[in-house]
């Protein structure tokens, strides 16, 4: 990973909401650039293994959303605000991009693609983007608080803002535009979902029931399940499926 990250370059971009981080790996410029958006407590470094697999075959640009990594830690947060930040940046690039989002980043990517299809060539969602399944026994806020109880203790070590991550998780599950942006998307969608959940013993983040709901709603997309992968190993030990999606 250190070898890959040393070959990337990092800068910031000043959006109307504040600075986001921009990490670049150079590659073949004949294909649209790939813009990569990390999960709720991640950063641009989460894409290092994917970048190693792509190995110059495409230009990659990974974003640090505000509240993480080298970006501003200031509000506003939420799926809409982050999607607007990324759209501002992508508008400065040449031509439409392939937009790739993991987990929470999938919701940001889908919201951006729905709002600005002119800037997006294709949308690749990696175990995120479809609405989270909320059990009948709890509310969206309770689901978010339960997940955050495991996430928050590790945020300081990751250089992430507790306030930003908390706000963003609640946005992702509790706001209609943030929770269900995929139903507004009109560009080509590829959905890669992990067979397992955030841990091997937990249910998948994107279950069969949600995929069925998407198809019943008339949404057209390509879908594949990454066998034996967890929500996090899709960007690590099982990242070959993501690499293949970006390079085929």
ROSE-4610 file (N, C-alpha, C; in Angstrom, 1 decimal, always signed):
// ROSE-4610
residu = [X/X/X/X/X/X/X/X/X/X/X/X/X/X/X/X/X/X/X/X/X/X/X/X/X/X/X/X/X/X/X/X/X/X/X/X/X/X/X/X/X/X/X/X/X/X/X/X/X/X/X/X/X/X/X/X/X/X/X/X/X/X/X/X/X/X/X/X/X/X/X/X/X/X/X/X/X/X/X/X/X/X/X/X/X/X/X/X/X/X/X/X/X/X/X/X/X/X/X/X/X/X/X/X/X/X/X/X/X/X/X/X/X/X/X/X/X/X/X/X/X/X/X/X/X/X/X/X/X/X/X/X/X/X/X/X/X/X/X/X/X/X/X/X/X/X/X/X/X/X/X/X/X/X/X/X/X/X/X/X/X/X/X/X/X/X/X/X/X/X/X/X/X/X/X/X/X/X/X/X/X/X/X/X/X/X/X/X/X/X/X/X/X/X/X/X/X/X/X/X/X/X/X/X/X/X/X/X/X/X/X/X/X/X/X/X/X/X/X/X/X/X/X/X/X/X/X/X/X/X/X/X/X/X/X/X/X/X/X/X/X/X/X/X/X/X/X/X/X/X/X/X/X/X/X/X/X/X/X/X/X/X/X/X/X/X/X/X/X/X/X/X/X/X/X/X/X/X/X/X/X/X/X/X/X/X/X/X/X/X/X/X/X/X/X/X/X/X/X/X/X/X/X/X/X/X/X/X/X/X/X/X/X/X/X/X/X/X/X/X/X/X/X/X/X/X/X/X/X/X/X/X/X/X/X/X/X/X/X/X/X/X/X/X/X/X/X/X/X/X/X/X/X/X/X/X/X/X/X/X/X/X/X/X/X/X/X/X/X/X/X/X/X/X/X/X/X/X/X/X/X/X/X/X/X/X/X/X/X/X/X/X/X/X/X/X/X/X/X/X/X/X/X/X/X/X/X/X/X/X/X/X/X/X/X/X/X/X/X/X/X/X/X/X/X/X/X/X/X/X/X/X/X/X/X/X/X/X/X/X/X/X/X/X/X/X/X/X/X/X/X/X/X/X/X/X/X/X/X/X/X/X/X/X/X/X/X/X/X/X/X/X/X/X/X/X/X/X/X/X/X/X/X/X/X/X/X/X/X/X/X/X/X/X/X/X/X/X/X/X/X/X/X/X/X/X/X/X/X/X/X/X/X/X/X/X/X/X/X/X/X/X/X/X/X/X/X/X/X/X/X/X/X/X/X/X/X/X/X/X/X/X/X/X/X/X/X/X/X/X/X/X/X/X/X/X/X/X/X/X/X/X/X/X/X/X/X/X/X/X/X/X/X/X/X/X/X/X/X/X/X/X/X/X/X/X/X/X/X/X/X/X/X/X/X/X/X/X/X/X/X/X/X/X/X/X/X/X/X/X/X/X/X/X/X/X/X/X/X/X/X/X/X/X/X/X/X/X/X/X/X/X/X/X/X/X/X/X/X/X/X/X/X/X/X/X/X/X/X/X/X/X/X/X/X/X/X/X/X/X/X/X/X/X/X/X/X/X/X/X/X/X/X/X/X/X/X/X/X/X/X/X/X/X/X/X/X/X/X/X/X/X/X/X/X/X/X/X/X/X/X/X/X/X/X/X/X/X/X/X/X/X/X/X/X/X/X/X/X/X/X/X/X/X/X/X/X/X/X/X/X/X/X/X/X/X/X/X/X/X/X/X/X/X]
num = [1/1/1/2/2/2/3/3/3/4/4/4/5/5/5/6/6/6/7/7/7/8/8/8/9/9/9/10/10/10/11/11/11/12/12/12/13/13/13/14/14/14/15/15/15/16/16/16/17/17/17/18/18/18/19/19/19/20/20/20/21/21/21/22/22/22/23/23/23/24/24/24/25/25/25/26/26/26/27/27/27/28/28/28/29/29/29/30/30/30/31/31/31/32/32/32/33/33/33/34/34/34/35/35/35/36/36/36/37/37/37/38/38/38/39/39/39/40/40/40/41/41/41/42/42/42/43/43/43/44/44/44/45/45/45/46/46/46/47/47/47/48/48/48/49/49/49/50/50/50/51/51/51/52/52/52/53/53/53/54/54/54/55/55/55/56/56/56/57/57/57/58/58/58/59/59/59/60/60/60/61/61/61/62/62/62/63/63/63/64/64/64/65/65/65/66/66/66/67/67/67/68/68/68/69/69/69/70/70/70/71/71/71/72/72/72/73/73/73/74/74/74/75/75/75/76/76/76/77/77/77/78/78/78/79/79/79/80/80/80/81/81/81/82/82/82/83/83/83/84/84/84/85/85/85/86/86/86/87/87/87/88/88/88/89/89/89/90/90/90/91/91/91/92/92/92/93/93/93/94/94/94/95/95/95/96/96/96/97/97/97/98/98/98/99/99/99/100/100/100/101/101/101/102/102/102/103/103/103/104/104/104/105/105/105/106/106/106/107/107/107/108/108/108/109/109/109/110/110/110/111/111/111/112/112/112/113/113/113/114/114/114/115/115/115/116/116/116/117/117/117/118/118/118/119/119/119/120/120/120/121/121/121/122/122/122/123/123/123/124/124/124/125/125/125/126/126/126/127/127/127/128/128/128/129/129/129/130/130/130/131/131/131/132/132/132/133/133/133/134/134/134/135/135/135/136/136/136/137/137/137/138/138/138/139/139/139/140/140/140/141/141/141/142/142/142/143/143/143/144/144/144/145/145/145/146/146/146/147/147/147/148/148/148/149/149/149/150/150/150/151/151/151/152/152/152/153/153/153/154/154/154/155/155/155/156/156/156/157/157/157/158/158/158/159/159/159/160/160/160/161/161/161/162/162/162/163/163/163/164/164/164/165/165/165/166/166/166/167/167/167/168/168/168/169/169/169/170/170/170/171/171/171/172/172/172/173/173/173/174/174/174/175/175/175/176/176/176/177/177/177/178/178/178/179/179/179/180/180/180/181/181/181/182/182/182/183/183/183/184/184/184/185/185/185/186/186/186/187/187/187/188/188/188/189/189/189/190/190/190/191/191/191/192/192/192/193/193/193/194/194/194/195/195/195/196/196/196/197/197/197/198/198/198/199/199/199/200/200/200/201/201/201/202/202/202/203/203/203/204/204/204/205/205/205/206/206/206/207/207/207/208/208/208/209/209/209/210/210/210/211/211/211/212/212/212/213/213/213/214/214/214/215/215/215/216/216/216/217/217/217/218/218/218/219/219/219/220/220/220/221/221/221/222/222/222/223/223/223/224/224/224/225/225/225/226/226/226/227/227/227/228/228/228/229/229/229/230/230/230/231/231/231/232/232/232/233/233/233/234/234/234/235/235/235/236/236/236/237/237/237/238/238/238/239/239/239/240/240/240/241/241/241/242/242/242/243/243/243/244/244/244/245/245/245/246/246/246/247/247/247/248/248/248]
x = [+0.8/+0.0/+0.9/+1.9/+2.8/+3.4/+3.7/+4.2/+3.2/+1.9/+0.8/+0.6/+0.5/+0.2/+1.3/+2.6/+3.7/+3.6/+2.9/+2.8/+1.6/+0.9/-0.3/+0.1/-0.7/-0.5/-1.7/-1.5/-2.7/-2.7/-4.0/-4.2/-5.6/-6.0/-7.3/-8.1/-9.4/-10.2/-11.2/-11.3/-12.2/-13.6/-14.5/-15.9/-16.6/-17.8/-18.6/-18.8/-18.8/-19.0/-17.7/-16.5/-15.2/-14.4/-13.1/-12.1/-12.4/-12.3/-12.3/-10.9/-10.6/-9.2/-9.3/-8.3/-8.2/-6.9/-7.0/-5.8/-5.9/-4.8/-4.8/-3.8/-4.1/-3.2/-3.3/-2.3/-2.3/-2.5/-3.1/-3.3/-3.7/-4.2/-4.7/-5.7/-5.4/-6.4/-7.4/-7.3/-8.2/-9.6/-9.7/-10.9/-11.3/-12.6/-13.0/-12.3/-12.0/-11.4/-12.5/-11.9/-12.8/-12.7/-13.8/-13.8/-14.4/-13.6/-13.8/-14.3/-15.4/-15.9/-16.0/-15.3/-15.1/-16.4/-16.3/-17.4/-17.4/-18.4/-18.7/-17.5/-16.7/-15.6/-14.2/-14.2/-13.0/-12.4/-11.5/-10.8/-10.4/-9.7/-9.2/-8.2/-7.6/-6.6/-7.3/-8.6/-9.3/-9.2/-8.9/-8.9/-7.5/-6.5/-5.1/-5.0/-5.7/-5.6/-6.2/-7.3/-8.0/-7.0/-6.4/-5.5/-4.3/-3.8/-2.7/-3.2/-4.4/-4.9/-5.2/-5.6/-5.9/-4.5/-3.5/-2.1/-2.0/-2.5/-2.3/-3.1/-4.0/-4.9/-6.0/-6.3/-7.2/-6.7/-7.1/-6.8/-7.8/-7.3/-8.2/-8.1/-9.2/-9.2/-10.1/-9.5/-10.2/-10.4/-11.6/-12.0/-11.9/-11.4/-11.6/-12.8/-13.9/-15.1/-14.8/-15.5/-15.3/-15.6/-14.7/-14.8/-13.9/-13.1/-12.2/-10.8/-9.8/-8.5/-8.0/-7.7/-7.1/-8.1/-9.4/-10.4/-10.7/-11.5/-12.0/-12.9/-12.9/-13.7/-15.0/-15.3/-16.4/-17.7/-18.9/-20.2/-20.4/-21.4/-22.4/-22.0/-22.7/-22.5/-23.8/-23.8/-25.0/-24.7/-25.5/-25.4/-25.5/-26.5/-26.6/-25.5/-25.0/-23.8/-22.6/-22.3/-21.1/-21.3/-22.5/-22.7/-22.4/-22.9/-22.6/-21.1/-20.4/-18.9/-18.3/-18.6/-18.0/-18.4/-19.6/-20.1/-19.3/-19.1/-18.3/-16.9/-16.3/-14.9/-15.0/-15.9/-16.0/-16.2/-17.0/-17.2/-16.0/-14.9/-13.6/-12.8/-13.2/-12.5/-12.9/-12.2/-12.5/-13.5/-14.7/-15.7/-16.3/-17.3/-18.0/-17.0/-17.3/-16.5/-17.2/-16.5/-17.1/-17.0/-18.2/-18.3/-18.4/-17.6/-17.5/-17.7/-18.7/-18.9/-19.0/-18.3/-18.4/-19.2/-20.2/-20.9/-21.6/-21.4/-22.0/-21.6/-20.4/-20.0/-20.8/-21.5/-22.4/-23.6/-24.1/-25.2/-24.9/-23.7/-23.2/-23.1/-22.5/-22.3/-23.7/-24.6/-25.9/-26.7/-26.6/-27.2/-26.6/-25.3/-24.6/-25.0/-25.0/-25.4/-26.8/-27.7/-29.1/-29.3/-28.5/-28.7/-27.9/-26.8/-26.0/-25.6/-26.5/-26.2/-25.3/-25.2/-24.4/-22.9/-22.6/-21.2/-20.7/-21.7/-21.4/-21.6/-20.5/-20.5/-21.2/-20.9/-21.4/-21.2/-22.1/-22.1/-21.8/-20.7/-20.4/-20.6/-21.5/-21.8/-21.2/-20.4/-19.7/-20.3/-21.2/-21.8/-22.4/-23.0/-23.6/-24.3/-25.3/-26.1/-27.5/-27.9/-29.3/-29.7/-31.0/-31.4/-31.0/-30.7/-30.4/-31.7/-31.7/-32.9/-33.0/-34.1/-34.4/-35.3/-34.9/-35.8/-37.1/-38.2/-39.5/-39.4/-38.5/-38.4/-37.7/-37.2/-36.4/-36.7/-36.4/-36.4/-35.1/-35.1/-33.9/-32.9/-33.3/-32.4/-31.8/-32.5/-32.0/-31.0/-31.3/-30.3/-29.0/-29.1/-27.9/-27.1/-27.8/-27.1/-26.5/-27.1/-26.5/-25.2/-25.2/-24.0/-22.9/-23.3/-22.3/-21.7/-22.3/-21.7/-20.5/-20.4/-19.2/-18.2/-18.6/-17.8/-17.1/-17.8/-17.3/-16.0/-15.9/-14.6/-13.3/-13.4/-12.2/-12.0/-12.8/-12.7/-11.5/-11.1/-9.9/-8.7/-8.5/-7.3/-7.4/-8.6/-8.7/-8.7/-8.6/-8.6/-9.9/-11.0/-12.3/-13.1/-14.0/-14.8/-16.0/-16.1/-17.3/-18.6/-18.6/-19.8/-20.2/-19.2/-19.4/-19.9/-19.3/-19.7/-21.1/-21.3/-22.6/-23.7/-23.5/-24.5/-24.7/-23.6/-23.7/-24.4/-24.2/-24.9/-26.4/-26.7/-28.2/-28.8/-28.0/-28.5/-28.8/-27.8/-27.9/-29.1/-29.5/-30.7/-32.0/-31.9/-33.1/-33.7/-33.0/-33.5/-33.8/-35.0/-35.5/-34.5/-34.0/-33.1/-31.8/-31.4/-30.1/-30.2/-31.3/-31.5/-31.8/-32.5/-33.0/-32.6/-31.4/-31.1/-31.0/-30.7/-30.5/-31.8/-33.0/-34.2/-34.4/-33.5/-33.5/-32.5/-31.6/-30.5/-30.9/-30.4/-30.7/-29.5/-28.3/-27.1/-27.0/-26.0/-25.7/-25.2/-25.8/-25.5/-24.9/-23.8/-23.3/-23.2/-23.9/-23.9/-23.1/-22.1/-21.3/-21.6/-22.1/-22.4/-21.7/-21.3/-20.6/-21.6/-21.2/-22.0/-22.3/-21.3/-21.4/-21.6/-21.8/-22.0/-20.7/-20.8/-19.6/-18.7/-19.2/-18.4/-19.0/-18.2/-18.6/-19.9/-20.2/-21.4/-22.7/-22.5/-23.6/-24.2/-25.5/-26.2/-25.6/-25.8/-25.2/-25.8/-25.0/-25.5/-26.5/-26.3/-27.3/-27.9/-29.0/-29.6/-30.4/-30.8/-31.6/-32.9/-33.5/-34.8/-34.7/-33.6/-33.5/-33.3/-32.5/-32.3/-33.6/-34.5/-35.8/-36.6/-36.6/-37.3/-36.9/-35.6/-35.1/-35.6/-35.5/-36.0/-37.5/-38.3/-39.7/-40.1/-39.2/-39.4/-39.1/-38.6/-38.2/-36.8/-36.0/-34.6/-33.8/-33.0/-32.2/-30.8/-30.1/-28.8/-28.1/-26.8/-26.1/-25.7/-25.7/-25.5/-24.6/-23.7/-22.9/-22.7/-22.6/-22.3/-20.9/-20.1/-18.7/-18.7/-18.5/-18.5/-17.5/-17.9/-17.0/-16.5/-16.9/-16.5/-17.3/-16.7/-17.4/-17.5/-18.3/-18.5/-17.2/-16.2/-14.9/-13.9/-13.9/-12.9/-13.1/-14.3/-14.5/-13.5/-12.9/-11.8/-10.4/-10.4/-9.1/-8.8/-9.0/-8.7/-9.5/-10.7/-11.7/-11.9/-10.9/-11.0/-10.9/-10.5/-10.3/-11.6/-12.8/-14.0/-14.2/-13.8/-13.9/-12.9/-11.7/-10.7/-11.2/-11.8/-12.4/-13.5/-14.3/-15.4/-14.9/-13.7/-13.2/-12.3/-11.9/-10.9/-11.4/-12.6/-13.1/-13.6]
y = [-1.2/+0.0/+1.3/+1.3/+2.4/+2.8/+1.7/+1.9/+2.6/+2.2/+2.8/+4.2/+4.5/+5.8/+6.8/+6.3/+7.2/+7.6/+6.9/+7.2/+8.1/+8.4/+9.3/+10.7/+11.7/+13.1/+13.6/+14.5/+15.0/+16.5/+17.0/+18.4/+18.7/+19.9/+20.2/+21.1/+21.0/+21.8/+22.5/+23.8/+24.7/+24.7/+23.9/+24.0/+25.1/+25.4/+26.4/+26.1/+24.8/+24.4/+24.3/+24.3/+24.1/+23.2/+23.0/+22.3/+20.8/+20.1/+18.6/+18.2/+17.0/+16.4/+15.7/+15.8/+15.2/+14.4/+13.1/+12.2/+11.6/+11.7/+11.3/+10.2/+9.3/+8.3/+8.4/+8.8/+9.0/+7.7/+7.7/+6.5/+6.9/+5.9/+6.1/+7.2/+8.3/+9.4/+9.2/+8.1/+7.9/+7.4/+7.0/+6.6/+7.7/+7.8/+8.8/+8.5/+9.6/+9.5/+8.8/+8.1/+7.5/+8.4/+8.8/+9.6/+8.7/+8.5/+7.5/+8.2/+7.7/+8.3/+7.3/+7.5/+6.6/+6.5/+5.5/+5.3/+6.3/+6.1/+7.2/+7.5/+6.6/+6.9/+6.7/+6.7/+6.4/+7.7/+7.6/+8.7/+8.2/+9.0/+8.7/+7.5/+7.3/+6.2/+4.8/+4.8/+3.5/+2.8/+3.6/+3.1/+2.6/+2.6/+2.3/+0.9/-0.1/-1.5/-1.5/-0.8/-0.7/+0.0/+1.1/+1.8/+0.9/+0.1/-0.8/-1.8/-2.3/-3.2/-2.6/-1.3/-0.6/-0.3/+0.0/+0.2/+1.0/+2.2/+3.1/+2.9/+1.9/+1.6/+2.7/+3.4/+4.5/+5.5/+6.8/+7.8/+7.8/+7.8/+7.7/+8.9/+9.4/+10.6/+10.2/+10.1/+9.7/+11.0/+11.1/+12.3/+12.1/+13.1/+13.1/+14.0/+13.4/+14.2/+15.1/+16.2/+17.1/+16.4/+16.6/+15.9/+14.7/+14.5/+13.3/+13.7/+13.0/+13.1/+14.5/+14.9/+16.2/+17.3/+17.0/+18.0/+18.9/+19.9/+20.7/+19.9/+20.2/+19.5/+20.3/+21.3/+22.1/+21.6/+21.9/+21.7/+22.7/+22.4/+21.5/+20.1/+19.1/+17.7/+17.1/+15.8/+15.2/+14.8/+13.9/+13.4/+14.5/+15.3/+16.4/+17.4/+17.8/+18.7/+18.1/+16.8/+16.2/+16.0/+15.6/+15.5/+16.8/+17.9/+19.2/+19.5/+19.2/+19.4/+18.6/+17.3/+16.5/+17.0/+17.4/+17.9/+19.2/+20.1/+21.2/+20.9/+19.9/+19.5/+18.8/+17.9/+17.1/+18.1/+19.2/+20.1/+20.8/+20.7/+21.3/+20.3/+19.0/+18.0/+18.0/+17.3/+17.2/+16.0/+16.4/+15.3/+14.7/+13.9/+13.1/+12.1/+11.6/+10.7/+9.4/+8.4/+7.2/+7.4/+7.4/+7.8/+6.5/+6.3/+5.1/+5.4/+4.8/+5.0/+3.8/+3.8/+2.6/+3.0/+2.2/+2.3/+3.7/+4.5/+5.9/+6.7/+6.4/+7.1/+6.7/+5.5/+5.2/+6.0/+6.4/+7.4/+8.7/+9.2/+10.5/+10.4/+9.3/+9.2/+9.1/+8.4/+8.3/+9.6/+10.3/+11.7/+12.6/+12.6/+13.4/+13.0/+11.7/+11.2/+11.6/+11.5/+11.8/+13.3/+14.2/+15.6/+16.2/+15.5/+16.0/+14.9/+14.3/+13.2/+13.6/+14.9/+15.4/+15.3/+15.1/+15.0/+13.6/+12.6/+11.2/+10.3/+9.6/+8.6/+7.3/+6.8/+5.6/+5.7/+4.9/+4.9/+3.5/+3.3/+2.0/+2.1/+1.3/+1.3/+0.1/+0.3/-0.8/-1.0/-1.9/-2.2/-1.0/-0.2/+1.0/+1.8/+2.6/+3.4/+3.1/+1.8/+1.4/+1.7/+1.9/+2.3/+1.2/+1.5/+0.6/+0.0/-1.3/-2.0/-1.7/-1.1/-0.8/-1.8/-2.6/-3.6/-2.9/-3.7/-3.1/-2.8/-3.4/-3.2/-1.9/-1.2/+0.1/+1.2/+2.4/+3.5/+3.7/+4.6/+4.9/+5.5/+6.4/+7.0/+5.9/+5.0/+3.9/+3.0/+2.8/+2.0/+2.8/+4.1/+4.9/+4.9/+5.1/+5.2/+3.9/+2.8/+1.5/+1.3/+1.6/+1.5/+2.4/+3.7/+4.7/+4.3/+3.5/+3.1/+2.3/+1.6/+0.8/+1.7/+2.7/+3.5/+4.6/+5.3/+6.6/+6.3/+5.3/+5.1/+5.1/+4.8/+4.6/+5.9/+6.9/+8.0/+8.9/+9.1/+10.0/+9.4/+8.1/+7.4/+7.5/+7.6/+7.7/+9.2/+10.1/+11.5/+12.0/+11.5/+11.9/+12.6/+13.5/+14.2/+13.4/+13.3/+12.6/+13.3/+14.6/+15.4/+15.1/+15.1/+14.9/+13.5/+12.5/+11.1/+10.8/+11.3/+11.2/+11.8/+13.0/+13.7/+13.0/+12.5/+11.8/+10.5/+9.7/+8.4/+8.6/+9.6/+9.9/+10.4/+11.2/+11.6/+10.4/+9.5/+8.4/+7.5/+7.3/+6.4/+7.1/+8.4/+9.1/+10.2/+10.6/+11.6/+11.0/+11.3/+10.6/+10.8/+12.0/+12.3/+11.6/+11.5/+10.9/+9.3/+8.8/+7.4/+6.6/+7.3/+6.7/+7.4/+7.9/+8.6/+7.7/+6.5/+5.6/+5.5/+5.7/+5.6/+6.9/+7.9/+9.0/+9.0/+8.0/+7.9/+7.5/+8.1/+7.8/+7.3/+7.4/+6.9/+5.4/+4.8/+3.4/+3.1/+2.0/+1.7/+0.2/+0.1/-1.3/-1.4/-2.4/-2.6/-3.8/-3.6/-4.7/-4.8/-6.0/-6.1/-7.3/-7.1/-8.1/-9.2/-10.4/-11.6/-11.5/-10.9/-10.8/-9.4/-9.2/-7.9/-7.2/-6.3/-5.6/-6.5/-7.6/-8.8/-10.0/-11.1/-12.3/-12.9/-12.7/-13.3/-12.4/-11.2/-10.3/-10.3/-9.9/-9.9/-8.9/-9.1/-8.1/-6.7/-5.7/-4.3/-4.1/-4.7/-4.6/-6.0/-6.3/-7.6/-7.8/-9.1/-9.4/-8.6/-8.4/-7.7/-6.3/-5.6/-4.3/-4.3/-5.3/-5.5/-5.8/-6.6/-6.9/-5.6/-4.8/-3.6/-2.7/-2.6/-1.8/-2.3/-3.6/-4.1/-3.9/-4.1/-3.9/-2.5/-1.6/-0.1/+0.2/-0.7/-0.5/+0.0/+0.0/+0.5/-0.5/-0.1/-1.0/-0.9/-2.0/-2.0/-3.3/-3.4/-4.6/-4.9/-6.1/-6.5/-7.7/-7.7/-8.9/-9.0/-10.2/-10.5/-11.0/-10.3/-10.7/-11.8/-13.0/-14.1/-14.1/-14.4/-14.4/-13.0/-12.0/-10.6/-10.0/-9.3/-8.4/-7.0/-6.2/-4.8/-4.1/-4.5/-3.8/-4.5/-5.8/-6.5/-6.3/-5.7/-5.4/-4.4/-3.6/-2.7/-3.2/-4.4/-5.0/-6.3/-7.4/-8.7/-9.1/-8.6/-9.0/-7.8/-7.0/-5.8/-6.1/-7.3/-7.7/-7.4/-7.6/-7.4/-5.9/-5.1/-3.6/-3.2/-3.8/-3.5/-3.9/-5.1/-5.6/-4.7/-4.2/-3.3/-2.0/-1.5/-0.3/-0.4/-1.6/-1.7/-2.6/-3.2/-4.0/-3.2]
z = [+0.0/+0.0/+0.0/+0.7/+0.8/-0.6/-1.4/-2.7/-3.6/-3.5/-4.3/-3.9/-2.6/-2.1/-2.5/-2.5/-2.8/-4.3/-5.1/-6.5/-6.8/-5.8/-6.0/-5.6/-6.1/-5.7/-5.0/-4.0/-3.2/-3.3/-3.5/-3.4/-2.8/-2.7/-2.3/-3.3/-3.3/-4.2/-3.3/-3.5/-2.7/-3.3/-2.8/-3.2/-2.4/-2.8/-2.1/-0.6/-0.3/+1.1/+1.9/+1.2/+1.9/+1.1/+1.6/+0.8/+0.9/-0.3/-0.3/-0.7/-0.4/-0.8/-2.1/-2.9/-4.2/-4.3/-4.4/-4.6/-6.0/-6.7/-8.1/-8.3/-9.2/-9.8/-11.3/-12.0/-13.4/-14.1/-15.3/-16.1/-17.5/-18.3/-19.6/-19.7/-20.5/-20.6/-21.7/-22.5/-23.6/-23.0/-21.8/-21.1/-20.2/-19.9/-18.8/-17.5/-16.8/-15.5/-14.6/-13.6/-12.5/-11.3/-10.8/-9.5/-8.5/-7.4/-6.4/-5.1/-4.5/-3.2/-2.1/-1.0/+0.0/+0.9/+1.9/+2.8/+3.9/+4.9/+5.8/+6.7/+7.1/+8.0/+7.3/+6.0/+5.2/+4.7/+3.8/+3.1/+1.7/+1.0/-0.3/-0.3/+0.9/+1.0/+1.0/+1.2/+1.1/-0.2/-1.3/-2.7/-3.1/-2.2/-2.6/-3.2/-2.7/-3.3/-4.7/-4.8/-6.1/-7.1/-6.7/-7.5/-8.0/-7.1/-7.4/-8.5/-8.4/-9.4/-10.7/-10.7/-12.0/-12.7/-11.9/-12.3/-13.6/-13.6/-14.8/-16.0/-15.9/-17.1/-17.2/-16.1/-16.2/-15.2/-15.4/-14.4/-13.3/-12.1/-10.9/-10.1/-9.6/-8.7/-7.5/-6.3/-5.1/-4.2/-3.7/-3.0/-1.5/-0.7/+0.7/+0.9/+1.3/+1.7/+2.9/+3.0/+4.1/+5.4/+6.4/+7.6/+7.7/+6.7/+6.7/+6.0/+6.4/+5.7/+5.6/+4.3/+4.1/+3.8/+3.9/+3.6/+4.8/+4.5/+5.6/+6.6/+7.8/+8.8/+9.1/+8.3/+8.6/+8.0/+8.6/+8.0/+6.9/+6.0/+6.1/+5.7/+6.2/+5.9/+5.3/+5.1/+4.5/+3.1/+2.6/+1.2/+0.2/+0.3/-0.7/-0.7/+0.4/+0.5/-0.1/+0.2/-0.4/-1.9/-2.3/-3.8/-4.5/-3.9/-4.5/-4.6/-3.5/-3.5/-4.7/-4.8/-5.9/-7.3/-7.4/-8.7/-9.1/-8.1/-8.4/-9.0/-8.3/-8.7/-10.1/-10.3/-11.6/-12.7/-12.5/-13.6/-14.1/-13.3/-13.8/-14.6/-14.7/-15.4/-16.9/-17.7/-19.2/-19.4/-19.8/-20.1/-18.9/-19.2/-18.1/-17.5/-16.3/-15.6/-15.2/-14.9/-14.3/-12.8/-12.2/-10.8/-10.0/-9.0/-8.2/-6.7/-6.1/-4.7/-3.9/-2.7/-1.8/-0.6/-0.2/+1.0/+1.0/+2.0/+2.1/+0.8/+0.3/-0.9/-2.1/-2.1/-3.1/-3.1/-1.9/-1.8/-2.4/-2.0/-2.6/-4.1/-4.6/-6.0/-6.7/-6.2/-6.8/-6.8/-5.7/-5.6/-6.7/-6.8/-7.8/-9.2/-9.5/-10.8/-11.2/-10.2/-10.4/-10.7/-10.0/-10.1/-11.3/-11.7/-12.8/-13.7/-14.4/-15.4/-16.5/-16.8/-17.8/-17.5/-16.2/-15.8/-15.6/-15.8/-15.4/-16.6/-17.0/-18.0/-17.6/-16.4/-15.8/-14.3/-13.6/-12.2/-11.7/-10.8/-10.3/-8.8/-8.2/-6.8/-6.2/-5.2/-4.5/-3.1/-3.0/-1.7/-1.0/-1.8/-1.2/-2.3/-2.0/-2.9/-2.9/-2.9/-2.6/-1.2/-0.9/+0.5/+1.5/+2.7/+3.7/+4.2/+4.4/+4.9/+6.4/+6.8/+8.2/+8.8/+9.8/+10.4/+10.9/+10.9/+11.4/+12.8/+13.6/+15.0/+15.4/+14.5/+14.8/+13.8/+14.2/+13.3/+12.6/+11.6/+10.9/+11.9/+12.8/+13.7/+14.6/+15.1/+15.9/+15.2/+13.9/+13.1/+13.0/+12.7/+12.6/+13.9/+15.0/+16.3/+16.6/+16.3/+16.6/+15.8/+14.5/+13.7/+14.2/+14.5/+14.9/+16.3/+17.1/+18.4/+18.1/+17.0/+16.7/+15.9/+15.2/+14.3/+15.0/+15.9/+16.5/+17.3/+18.1/+18.9/+18.0/+16.8/+15.9/+15.1/+15.2/+14.2/+14.4/+15.7/+15.9/+15.2/+15.3/+14.7/+13.2/+12.6/+11.2/+10.7/+11.6/+11.2/+10.7/+11.2/+10.8/+11.9/+11.5/+12.5/+13.0/+14.3/+14.8/+14.4/+14.4/+14.0/+12.5/+11.7/+10.2/+10.0/+10.6/+10.3/+10.9/+12.1/+12.7/+11.8/+11.4/+10.5/+9.2/+8.7/+7.4/+7.4/+8.5/+8.6/+8.8/+9.6/+9.8/+8.5/+7.8/+6.4/+5.5/+5.5/+4.6/+4.8/+6.1/+6.4/+6.7/+7.0/+7.5/+6.6/+5.5/+4.6/+3.2/+2.7/+1.5/+0.3/+0.1/-1.1/-0.9/+0.4/+0.7/+0.8/+1.2/+1.4/+0.1/-0.9/-2.0/-3.4/-3.5/-4.7/-5.9/-5.7/-6.8/-7.7/-7.2/-7.9/-8.9/-8.7/-9.6/-10.7/-10.6/-11.6/-12.9/-14.0/-15.4/-16.2/-15.6/-16.3/-16.1/-16.8/-16.6/-15.2/-14.6/-13.2/-13.2/-12.5/-12.2/-10.7/-10.2/-8.7/-8.3/-7.5/-7.0/-5.5/-5.1/-3.7/-3.1/-1.8/-1.1/-0.6/-0.7/-0.2/+1.3/+2.1/+3.5/+3.9/+5.3/+5.8/+6.2/+7.2/+7.7/+8.4/+8.8/+9.3/+8.7/+8.7/+8.0/+8.6/+9.8/+10.5/+10.3/+9.7/+9.6/+8.2/+8.1/+6.8/+5.9/+4.6/+3.6/+3.7/+3.4/+3.5/+2.4/+1.2/+0.1/-0.1/+0.6/+0.6/-0.7/-0.9/-2.1/-2.1/-0.9/-0.9/-1.5/-1.3/-1.8/-3.3/-3.8/-5.2/-5.9/-5.3/-5.9/-5.9/-4.9/-4.9/-6.0/-6.3/-7.3/-8.7/-8.9/-10.2/-10.3/-9.3/-9.3/-9.6/-9.2/-9.5/-10.9/-11.7/-13.1/-13.3/-12.2/-12.4/-13.1/-14.1/-15.0/-14.5/-14.2/-13.7/-13.9/-14.0/-14.0/-12.5/-12.2/-10.8/-10.7/-9.7/-9.4/-7.9/-7.4/-6.0/-5.9/-5.0/-4.8/-3.7/-4.1/-3.2/-2.1/-0.9/+0.3/+0.8/+0.1/+0.4/+1.5/+2.4/+3.4/+2.8/+3.5/+3.1/+3.0/+3.7/+3.7/+2.8/+2.7/+1.9/+0.4/+0.0/-1.4/-1.9/-1.0/-1.4/-1.0/-0.5/+0.0/-0.7/+0.1/-0.4/-1.6/-1.7/-2.8/-3.8/-3.9/-4.7/-6.2/-6.6/-8.0/-8.8/-8.2/-8.9/-9.2/-8.3/-8.5/-9.6/-9.6/-10.6/-12.0/-12.0/-13.3/-13.8/-12.9/-13.4/-13.9/-13.4/-13.9/-15.1/-15.5/-16.5/-17.7/-17.6/-18.7/-19.9]
